[in-house]
Amino acid sequence: MYCIKCGTQNSDDAVFCQRCGYKFDLEEETRVAVRGDKAVVPSEPIFSISPTLMFVRGGYVLTVIAAFLLVALFGMVGISWPIAVVIGVLLLLVPAYFHLRQKMVRYSLTETTIEIDKGLISRSTQNVPLRRIQDVTVSSSFIQRLLGFGDIVIDNASETGGKVILDNIDSPRKYADLLLEQMRRLDR
């Protein structure tokens, strides 16, 4: 059954929603909005994005250049070239680590929540109901503005007064506008 508050699919015998804690009325049935000929499932993401990989790509380029310079320097000093090549290849592990770290973050907007998934081995998902969002701000440093990306800062009405930051998003204004539009739809 789908929760009518947040749209999460729960087991048919659930008493409370596993995401938002809403208590189900046992006589209540699953509600699915129908638009035209097709049913709209509440948990479909409106968008799903990851942080930009622009800096990671730059890191790969700089690391390859540094590896070539290192091999040349070690060759001039007299260290055998296979050792220099292995050290140069090991340098590529630094941008590979940051690449993997960026790819393990996913921001998704559904009809009723923003979901933030993080992690590789241990995974955590943070859900922010759209009805609790008080403010959406697009923030960009000088370098971010030059390169066309920025952060989306979301203030929510949680007990801890939390801020959620969607870091390093390409075209942040576009995604902030989608978020605001979805919030307006919920208020209707």
Secondary structure, DSSP 8 states (H G I E B T S, - for coil): -B-TTT--B--TT-SB-TTT--B--TT-----EEETTEEE-TT--SEEE----HHHHHHHHHHHHHHHHHHHHHHHHT--HHHHHHHHHHHTHHHHHHHHHHHTEEEEE-SSEEEEEE-SSS-EEEEEEGGGEEEEEEE--HHHHHHTEEEEEEEE--TT--EEEEEEEESHHHHHHHHHHHHHHHH-
